[in-house]
């Protein structure tokens, strides 16, 4: 039910403006109010996900080159979770707007 609701309303939310602004995850050097706080949070979260993805790639390479499969497996899992985290950060506000019918 929720998936159908999201599939129905997500394009409209992404195309139109909802009551909660969805600021771009930019380096927040200027702004005010809630948009500034959301920009800080999104920028920090995406930076953390990017750093985790780079470190995960290093763990995969280290595990493969040193014949340590457990390190490579941990790196692969961490890479997947870093990508999932980035997707959650990118879709959080549009999804909440869709769920609560704010769009």
N, C-alpha and C positions, 0 to 999 in steps of 0.2 A: 504494500500500500504506500509506504513512504517512498520507495523507489519510483513508483509510478507518479507520485505527486512531484518528486524532484525532477523527473524526466519531463513532465508537463510544464513546469514553471521555471526551471533553471534557465532556459534560453531567454525568457522574458526578463528575468532578474539580471542576467549578465548584459543584456542589451539596454535595459532601462535603468533609471536611477531609483533606488529604494530609499526609505527614510534614514537608513544608516549609510553614510558615505563609505565607499570602499577605496580608500586612497592607495595609490601605487606604493609598493614597498621600496621607496626611495630613501636615500640618506637624508634624514630630516634635519635640514638646516634652518628652515623657517616654517611657520605655521602656527595654528592656535587651537586650543581646546582639544576635543576628543580626536580630531583628525591627526593632530601631532602625536598623541599617545598611541593611536593605532599605527601610525607610520613607524614610530620607534619600535613597537612590538613586532611588526611584520619584518622590518629591516633586521632586527636582532635574530628573529627566528629563522629567516631565510639565510642569514650569514652562518648561523650555527648548523643548519642543514647542509649548506655548501661545504663547510669545514669538515663535517662528519663524512660527507661523501668522498672528499679528497683523502682523508685519513683511511677510509675503508678501502679505497683503491690501493693505497700503499700496503695495507694489511694483506690484500689479495696477492699483490705482487711478491711481498715478502714470503708469504706462505707457499706460493708456487716455486719460488727460486730456492728456498731453503728446505724444501721437501717437508714442510710442516702443514699437513692438510687441515688441522684444526684452526690454525691462524687464517688460512684462506677461507674456510667456512664461516668463521666469525666475521671476516671482512665482507663476505657476500651478504650475510644477514644484516650487517650494519648498513651496507649500501642500500639495500631494499628499504630498511626503516628510515634512512635519511630521505629517500625519494618519497616515501609515504608521508613523512613529516612535512616536506615541502608542499605536497599536494593538499594536505590538511590546512596549512597556513594560507594557501592561495584560495581555497574554496570555503573557508570558514564563514565569512560574512555573507556571501551570496546564499549559502545553504541555510543559515539561520534566518535570513529574510524570507526564504521560500517556506521554511517550516512554519514560521509564525505568521505567514500571510501578510507580510509587510510590503511586499512588492506590488 
